[in-house]
Amino acid sequence: MEDPMRHTDVTSSSGPYTAAPGAVPAADRVTRVASRPLWRLLDVLFSAMERRKQRHALMRLDDHQLKDIGVSRSEVEQEVSKPFWRG
């Protein structure tokens, strides 16, 4: 015997079938799947921009400030010389 509370696929109303409560319409699912690569690309780009900004800020610190955070000038130069897309 099937439990009526477990039926979540499609319910019948007077006329055509309607989606179950809480179901995501197919068009929305397609849009979500199609937009994922775009969001990933934007996330990568914004992360790279933020990394570049932080590296330039690190480069502007003087030796006393670098000593406070425990970073040497050679470590800063090594970090700043990396391409912006490398973490």
N, CA, C and O of each residue as an XYZ file, in Angstrom:
348
protein
N       0.844     -1.182      0.000
C       0.000      0.000      0.000
C       0.886      1.241      0.000
O       1.809      1.355      0.807
N       0.604      2.155     -0.897
C       1.409      3.363     -1.050
C       0.981      4.415     -0.036
O      -0.209      4.632      0.195
N       1.974      5.061      0.563
C       1.711      6.115      1.538
C       1.311      7.388      0.796
O       2.108      7.893      0.006
N       0.115      7.926      1.014
C      -0.330      9.122      0.281
C       0.517     10.360      0.607
O       0.542     11.302     -0.186
N       1.193     10.381      1.724
C       2.014     11.536      2.087
C       3.322     11.577      1.290
O       3.967     12.623      1.216
N       3.716     10.445      0.694
C       4.968     10.376     -0.050
C       4.795     10.771     -1.498
O       5.789     10.907     -2.211
N       3.585     10.959     -1.957
C       3.325     11.300     -3.350
C       3.597     12.788     -3.546
O       2.835     13.629     -3.069
N       4.686     13.114     -4.252
C       5.048     14.521     -4.452
C       5.255     14.886     -5.904
O       5.572     16.038     -6.199
N       5.088     13.945     -6.827
C       5.383     14.238     -8.230
C       4.376     15.207     -8.843
O       4.704     16.363     -9.111
N       3.188     14.748     -9.057
C       2.169     15.560     -9.714
C       0.839     15.278     -9.025
O       0.525     14.137     -8.685
N       0.082     16.319     -8.831
C      -1.250     16.124     -8.260
C      -2.280     16.547     -9.286
O      -2.026     17.416    -10.119
N      -3.418     15.939     -9.219
C      -4.475     16.250    -10.170
C      -5.455     17.220     -9.537
O      -5.904     17.023     -8.408
N      -5.778     18.258    -10.271
C      -6.821     19.175     -9.824
C      -7.934     19.088    -10.853
O      -7.924     18.195    -11.700
N      -8.850     19.960    -10.794
C      -9.924     19.905    -11.778
C      -9.365     20.361    -13.128
O      -9.273     21.560    -13.389
N      -9.002     19.427    -13.966
C      -8.464     19.763    -15.284
C      -7.039     19.274    -15.431
O      -6.725     18.144    -15.060
N      -6.161     20.132    -15.980
C      -4.786     19.690    -16.261
C      -3.996     19.449    -14.982
O      -4.344     19.933    -13.905
N      -2.933     18.693    -15.139
C      -2.079     18.401    -14.000
C      -1.337     19.656    -13.572
O      -0.976     20.490    -14.401
N      -1.115     19.782    -12.271
C      -0.350     20.910    -11.730
C       0.826     20.347    -10.949
O       0.784     19.208    -10.483
N       1.859     21.138    -10.810
C       3.047     20.696    -10.070
C       2.722     20.576     -8.594
O       1.855     21.272     -8.065
N       3.431     19.690     -7.957
C       3.248     19.496     -6.519
C       3.745     20.723     -5.777
O       4.608     21.443     -6.280
N       3.216     20.971     -4.591
C       3.684     22.109     -3.805
C       5.181     22.017     -3.555
O       5.684     20.968     -3.152
N       5.886     23.103     -3.791
C       7.323     23.134     -3.572
C       8.142     22.693     -4.764
O       9.369     22.792     -4.727
N       7.505     22.205     -5.830
C       8.245     21.765     -7.014
C       8.729     22.978     -7.798
O       8.043     23.998     -7.861
N       9.902     22.866     -8.390
C      10.475     23.945     -9.195
C      10.066     23.721    -10.638
O      10.269     22.633    -11.177
N       9.484     24.752    -11.280
C       9.087     24.589    -12.684
C      10.279     24.230    -13.570
O      11.401     24.661    -13.304
N      10.045     23.457    -14.605
C      11.116     22.982    -15.491
C      11.875     24.148    -16.109
O      13.098     24.082    -16.230
N      11.189     25.207    -16.499
C      11.867     26.356    -17.113
C      12.865     26.980    -16.146
O      13.946     27.403    -16.557
N      12.513     27.040    -14.864
C      13.430     27.591    -13.867
C      14.638     26.685    -13.673
O      15.755     27.171    -13.498
N      14.426     25.376    -13.703
C      15.547     24.444    -13.556
C      16.516     24.583    -14.716
O      17.731     24.559    -14.519
N      15.987     24.729    -15.928
C      16.839     24.889    -17.108
C      17.639     26.182    -17.003
O      18.832     26.201    -17.307
N      16.992     27.255    -16.578
C      17.682     28.538    -16.433
C      18.781     28.435    -15.394
O      19.873     28.966    -15.602
N      18.522     27.770    -14.289
C      19.529     27.625    -13.237
C      20.739     26.847    -13.737
O      21.880     27.232    -13.482
N      20.490     25.764    -14.443
C      21.589     24.936    -14.946
C      22.400     25.718    -15.978
O      23.629     25.658    -15.969
N      21.730     26.443    -16.858
C      22.429     27.198    -17.902
C      23.229     28.349    -17.326
O      24.250     28.726    -17.900
N      22.800     28.920    -16.208
C      23.486     30.082    -15.660
C      24.666     29.706    -14.768
O      25.467     30.580    -14.434
N      24.806     28.446    -14.371
C      25.900     28.056    -13.482
C      27.274     28.359    -14.059
O      28.103     28.921    -13.343
N      27.569     28.017    -15.322
C      28.895     28.349    -15.858
C      29.166     29.854    -15.854
O      30.294     30.283    -15.608
N      28.147     30.645    -16.123
C      28.316     32.097    -16.107
C      28.670     32.567    -14.703
O      29.566     33.396    -14.544
N      27.990     32.059    -13.684
C      28.280     32.459    -12.309
C      29.671     32.003    -11.888
O      30.371     32.710    -11.162
N      30.068     30.822    -12.345
C      31.417     30.347    -12.031
C      32.465     31.252    -12.661
O      33.460     31.602    -12.026
N      32.235     31.627    -13.911
C      33.168     32.516    -14.607
C      33.258     33.862    -13.898
O      34.352     34.388    -13.695
N      32.117     34.415    -13.523
C      32.120     35.697    -12.811
C      32.822     35.577    -11.470
O      33.551     36.484    -11.070
N      32.615     34.479    -10.777
C      33.282     34.266     -9.494
C      34.794     34.212     -9.667
O      35.536     34.800     -8.879
N      35.247     33.509    -10.695
C      36.690     33.420    -10.967
C      37.248     34.801    -11.302
O      38.315     35.174    -10.814
N      36.534     35.556    -12.128
C      37.009     36.892    -12.507
C      37.067     37.838    -11.313
O      38.056     38.550    -11.136
N      36.032     37.854    -10.504
C      36.023     38.740     -9.337
C      37.090     38.326     -8.315
O      37.695     39.177     -7.663
N      37.312     37.028     -8.183
C      38.367     36.562     -7.278
C      39.732     37.006     -7.777
O      40.574     37.431     -6.985
N      39.958     36.912     -9.075
C      41.239     37.335     -9.656
C      41.436     38.837     -9.480
O      42.543     39.287     -9.185
N      40.382     39.603     -9.656
C      40.484     41.059     -9.474
C      40.802     41.400     -8.023
O      41.621     42.279     -7.757
N      40.166     40.715     -7.095
C      40.415     40.954     -5.674
C      41.851     40.557     -5.312
O      42.520     41.259     -4.554
N      42.312     39.448     -5.848
C      43.686     38.998     -5.595
C      44.686     40.032     -6.099
O      45.668     40.328     -5.418
N      44.446     40.582     -7.284
C      45.324     41.610     -7.858
C      45.342     42.850     -6.968
O      46.400     43.422     -6.709
N      44.182     43.253     -6.510
C      44.063     44.425     -5.632
C      44.839     44.221     -4.330
O      45.539     45.123     -3.870
N      44.711     43.034     -3.741
C      45.409     42.739     -2.490
C      46.919     42.688     -2.686
O      47.675     43.126     -1.819
N      47.354     42.159     -3.812
C      48.792     42.106     -4.082
C      49.375     43.507     -4.235
O      50.479     43.778     -3.763
N      48.641     44.386     -4.888
C      49.129     45.761     -5.036
C      49.152     46.483     -3.685
O      50.053     47.280     -3.423
N      48.181     46.210     -2.842
C      48.179     46.809     -1.502
C      49.359     46.281     -0.689
O      49.989     47.033      0.055
N      49.654     45.010     -0.826
C      50.794     44.407     -0.143
C      52.104     45.044     -0.611
O      53.015     45.271      0.186
N      52.184     45.323     -1.885
C      53.375     45.931     -2.462
C      53.616     47.340     -1.901
O      54.762     47.778     -1.800
N      52.553     48.038     -1.543
C      52.676     49.414     -1.046
C      53.063     49.500      0.431
O      53.355     50.586      0.931
N      53.066     48.365      1.132
C      53.437     48.401      2.545
C      54.942     48.642      2.693
O      55.741     48.160      1.889
N      55.317     49.400      3.736
C      56.751     49.617      3.977
C      57.314     48.447      4.790
O      56.572     47.574      5.239
N      58.634     48.447      4.968
C      59.301     47.325      5.631
C      58.822     47.125      7.069
O      58.710     45.992      7.538
N      58.540     48.231      7.770
C      58.052     48.118      9.148
C      56.683     47.418      9.189
O      56.450     46.554     10.034
N      55.797     47.791      8.286
C      54.474     47.166      8.234
C      54.576     45.685      7.852
O      53.850     44.845      8.383
N      55.486     45.382      6.924
C      55.677     43.986      6.540
C      56.186     43.161      7.711
O      55.770     42.019      7.905
N      57.096     43.751      8.495
C      57.626     43.048      9.662
C      56.505     42.765     10.664
O      56.477     41.703     11.287
N      55.577     43.726     10.817
C      54.444     43.537     11.727
C      53.581     42.330     11.352
O      53.055     41.645     12.229
N      53.438     42.074     10.066
C      52.593     40.957      9.642
C      53.414     39.703      9.350
O      52.861     38.676      8.953
N      54.729     39.784      9.544
C      55.578     38.604      9.399
C      55.869     38.197      7.974
O      55.982     37.010      7.667
N      55.993     39.192      7.093
C      56.259     38.915      5.685
C      57.506     39.684      5.272
O      57.663     40.854      5.618
N      58.384     39.031      4.538
C      59.607     39.710      4.084
C      59.362     40.383      2.735
O      58.397     40.070      2.037
N      60.232     41.292      2.389
C      60.121     42.002      1.116
C      60.264     41.013     -0.051
O      59.583     41.156     -1.066
N      61.138     40.021      0.087
C      61.305     39.041     -0.996
C      60.038     38.197     -1.183
O      59.707     37.825     -2.309
N      59.331     37.892     -0.095
C      58.058     37.162     -0.208
C      57.007     38.004     -0.919
O      56.205     37.497     -1.703
N      57.031     39.307     -0.625
C      56.091     40.214     -1.292
C      56.391     40.247     -2.785
O      55.477     40.145     -3.604
N      57.654     40.389     -3.143
C      58.023     40.442     -4.557
C      57.657     39.154     -5.279
O      57.226     39.178     -6.431
N      57.832     38.029     -4.592
C      57.458     36.735     -5.174
C      55.949     36.663     -5.400
O      55.497     36.193     -6.444
N      55.176     37.127     -4.428
C      53.711     37.095     -4.539
C      53.222     38.046     -5.627
O      52.338     37.692     -6.408
N      53.781     39.232     -5.682
C      53.337     40.238     -6.647
C      53.713     39.840     -8.076
O      53.042     40.249     -9.024
N      54.760     39.060     -8.241
C      55.194     38.668     -9.584
C      54.301     37.580    -10.198
O      54.405     37.303    -11.393
N      53.433     36.967     -9.402
C      52.533     35.941     -9.923
C      51.492     36.579    -10.845
O      51.119     37.736    -10.649
N      51.023     35.836    -11.845
C      49.923     36.339    -12.666
C      48.660     36.487    -11.814
O      48.492     35.766    -10.831
N      47.789     37.395    -12.174
C      46.614     37.693    -11.348
C      45.687     36.501    -11.191
O      44.940     36.430    -10.216
N      45.718     35.561    -12.134
C      44.798     34.424    -12.048
C      45.322     33.297    -11.159
O      44.582     32.364    -10.846
N      46.585     33.373    -10.751
C      47.132     32.336     -9.871
C      46.933     32.684     -8.418
O      47.176     33.817     -8.003
N      46.492     31.718     -7.646
C      46.249     31.932     -6.230
C      47.473     31.825     -5.385
O      47.399     31.985     -4.167
